[in-house]
């Protein structure tokens, strides 16, 4: 994932709302969201190169997602896949805080990441960029490819759009998928400097990314009701919407 918007404890009927964009090279193979034959409790997309996922959920309300950190150490190609971390959480039964306690000693074996976990005990974000576990408080939150505390134009714009959606009292995922397709480009003076050069910062600045070889591959919207979890996914080919999937899961707490 490269942009995750969260409304936690804000919506009257939906204790947790998540909208997220996965940005990746167009030629990296992946499967769309579905239940995994080898891990049937997991509903998630699947990276076919490394076997992990960027975002997933279970019927009992466990949620996990991961973003990379652009400022962290450059990828070396010989570290374990960050996409396996959400799988390990979703396929197990450890409470999120216990899972993070086990992960932290080995967290720097991975390239830079932010990990978002939710379970019955709350919503948590861990970043190996600063080795901090954050228990999120009710409110609106946005995380992209920097430390969770970073303020980027796309995170601020995403929060404003999410706030607008909340004011509509909608319970449908389609408007969430739509808002994540926002392609507003901020001025150069507002862009972060993550060491990749101004021209590439411009390409990666919008919420929804299009370029020749890299861009937003799918958008996910998750609505956690008290009895039902709704998971919707829109897939894109070369920046054009191609597929749309929806799942409704009765909660099994």
C-alpha positions in Angstrom: 0.0 0.0 0.0 1.1 3.5 -0.6 -1.8 5.5 0.8 -4.1 4.5 3.6 -6.9 6.7 5.0 -8.6 5.7 8.2 -11.7 6.8 10.0 -11.6 5.2 13.5 -14.5 5.6 15.9 -16.0 8.5 13.8 -18.9 7.0 11.8 -22.0 6.2 13.9 -22.6 2.8 12.3 -19.1 2.0 11.1 -16.5 1.9 13.9 -13.7 1.5 11.4 -13.5 2.7 7.7 -10.4 2.3 5.5 -9.7 3.4 2.0 -6.3 2.5 0.5 -4.4 2.7 -2.8 -1.8 0.1 -3.8 0.9 1.6 -6.0 3.2 -0.8 -7.8 5.0 -1.5 -11.1 2.4 -2.5 -13.7 4.3 -5.7 -14.6 4.5 -7.1 -11.1 2.1 -10.0 -11.0 -0.7 -10.1 -8.4 -4.1 -11.7 -7.8 -7.1 -9.6 -6.9 -8.8 -9.8 -3.6 -10.2 -13.2 -2.7 -10.1 -15.9 0.0 -6.8 -17.8 -0.1 -7.1 -21.5 -0.7 -4.0 -22.2 1.5 -5.1 -19.7 4.2 -9.0 -19.7 3.9 -9.5 -17.3 6.8 -7.7 -14.5 4.8 -9.5 -12.2 2.4 -6.8 -10.3 0.5 -5.1 -9.6 -2.7 -1.9 -11.5 -3.3 1.5 -10.6 -4.6 2.5 -13.4 -6.9 6.2 -12.5 -6.8 6.7 -12.9 -3.1 3.5 -14.5 -2.0 2.5 -11.8 0.5 -0.2 -9.2 0.6 -0.5 -5.4 1.0 -3.8 -5.4 2.8 -6.2 -8.1 4.1 -8.9 -8.9 6.6 -10.5 -11.9 8.4 -14.1 -12.6 9.4 -13.3 -12.0 13.0 -12.3 -8.4 12.2 -8.5 -8.8 12.1 -7.0 -6.3 9.7 -3.5 -5.7 8.4 -1.9 -3.5 5.8 1.7 -2.5 5.1 3.3 0.5 3.3 6.9 1.0 2.3 8.9 3.9 3.6 10.6 5.9 0.9 13.1 7.6 3.2 14.4 4.4 4.8 17.4 2.3 3.7 17.4 1.5 0.0 16.0 -1.9 -0.8 18.7 -4.5 -1.2 16.7 -7.4 -2.7 18.0 -9.8 -0.2 15.7 -9.0 2.8 12.5 -10.9 3.6 9.3 -9.6 1.9 7.3 -7.0 3.9 4.2 -8.5 2.4 4.6 -11.6 4.5 4.1 -9.6 7.7 0.3 -9.0 7.2 -0.1 -12.7 6.3 1.6 -13.8 9.5 -0.8 -11.6 11.5 -4.0 -12.5 9.7 -3.3 -16.2 9.7 -2.6 -16.3 13.5 -4.4 -15.5 16.7 -1.9 -13.3 18.6 -3.3 -10.0 19.7 -1.9 -7.2 17.7 0.2 -5.8 20.6 1.8 -9.3 21.2 2.4 -9.7 17.5 4.2 -6.4 17.4 6.3 -7.3 20.4 7.5 -10.4 18.6 8.1 -8.6 15.4 10.1 -5.7 16.7 13.4 -7.5 17.4 13.6 -8.6 13.7 11.9 -5.5 12.2 15.1 -4.1 10.8 15.7 -7.2 8.8 13.1 -5.8 6.4 13.2 -2.8 4.1 11.4 0.2 5.6 7.7 -0.3 6.3 4.7 1.0 8.2 2.4 -1.8 9.5 -1.3 -1.1 10.4 -3.0 -3.7 12.5 -6.5 -3.9 13.9 -8.1 -6.4 16.2 -10.6 -6.5 19.1 -8.1 -4.6 21.3 -7.8 -1.6 19.0 -5.9 -0.1 16.0 -2.1 0.1 16.0 0.6 1.4 13.7 4.2 0.3 13.9 7.0 1.7 11.8 10.5 0.2 11.6 11.6 3.6 10.5 11.5 4.9 14.1 10.7 1.6 15.9 7.6 3.1 17.4 4.3 1.4 18.2 1.4 3.9 18.1 -2.1 3.1 19.4 -4.3 5.2 17.2 -7.0 7.3 19.0 -10.5 7.8 17.5 -10.4 10.2 14.6 -9.1 10.5 11.0 -5.6 9.2 10.1 -3.6 9.0 6.9 -0.4 7.1 6.3 1.7 7.0 3.1 5.4 6.3 2.4 7.0 8.1 5.3 6.8 7.8 9.1 3.2 7.8 10.3 3.6 11.3 11.7 4.6 12.8 8.3 2.4 15.4 6.7 2.3 15.1 2.9 0.0 16.9 0.4 -1.6 13.6 -0.6 -2.3 12.6 3.1 -3.9 16.0 3.8 -6.0 16.0 0.7 -7.1 12.4 1.4 -8.2 13.3 4.9 -10.2 16.2 3.6 -12.0 14.0 1.1 -12.6 11.3 3.7 -14.1 13.9 6.0 -16.4 15.0 3.2 -17.5 11.3 2.7 -18.2 10.9 6.4 -20.5 13.9 6.2 -22.7 12.2 3.6 -23.6 9.4 6.1 -23.0 7.0 3.3 -22.6 3.3 4.1 -21.5 2.3 0.5 -17.9 1.7 -0.5 -18.2 3.0 -4.1 -17.8 6.7 -3.2 -14.7 5.7 -1.2 -13.2 4.0 -4.2 -14.0 7.1 -6.3 -12.4 9.6 -4.0 -9.1 7.5 -4.0 -8.9 8.2 -7.7 -8.1 11.9 -7.1 -5.2 13.1 -9.3 -4.7 16.6 -7.9 -1.0 17.6 -8.2 0.3 19.9 -5.5 2.7 22.7 -6.3 6.4 21.8 -6.2 6.9 23.9 -3.0 4.6 21.6 -1.1 6.3 18.3 -2.2 8.4 16.3 0.3 12.0 15.6 -0.5 12.6 11.9 -0.1 15.8 11.7 -2.0 14.3 10.6 -5.4 14.5 13.9 -7.2 11.9 16.5 -8.0 10.6 14.9 -11.3 9.8 11.7 -9.6 8.3 13.4 -6.5 5.9 15.1 -9.0 4.9 11.7 -10.4 4.3 10.2 -7.0 2.6 13.2 -5.4 -1.1 12.6 -6.3 -3.3 10.2 -4.4 -3.9 8.2 -7.6 -0.7 7.7 -9.6 -0.3 7.2 -13.3 3.0 6.9 -15.2 4.5 4.8 -18.0 5.5 1.8 -15.9 4.3 2.5 -12.3 1.1 3.6 -10.7 -2.0 2.8 -8.7 -2.9 -0.9 -9.3 -5.9 -1.2 -7.0 -8.0 0.6 -4.5 -9.6 -1.0 -1.5 -12.5 0.2 0.7 -13.3 -1.6 4.0 -16.4 -0.8 6.1 -16.3 -2.4 9.5 -19.9 -2.5 10.8 -20.8 -4.0 14.1 -22.2 -7.2 12.4 -20.9 -7.0 8.8 -17.6 -6.2 7.2 -17.8 -4.9 3.6 -14.6 -5.2 1.4 -14.6 -3.6 -2.0 -11.7 -3.6 -4.5 -11.3 -1.8 -7.8 -8.5 -3.0 -10.0 -6.7 -0.9 -12.7 -4.7 -1.8 -15.7 -2.3 1.0 -16.8 -4.4 3.5 -14.7 -7.7 2.5 -16.2 -10.4 0.8 -14.0 -10.7 -2.8 -15.1 -12.3 -4.9 -12.3 -14.5 -4.3 -9.3 -15.1 -6.8 -6.6 -17.2 -6.8 -3.4 -17.4 -9.1 -0.4 -19.8 -9.0 2.6 -18.6 -10.8 5.6 -20.7 -11.6 8.7 -18.6 -10.8 11.7 -17.4 -13.7 13.8 -16.1 -12.2 17.0 
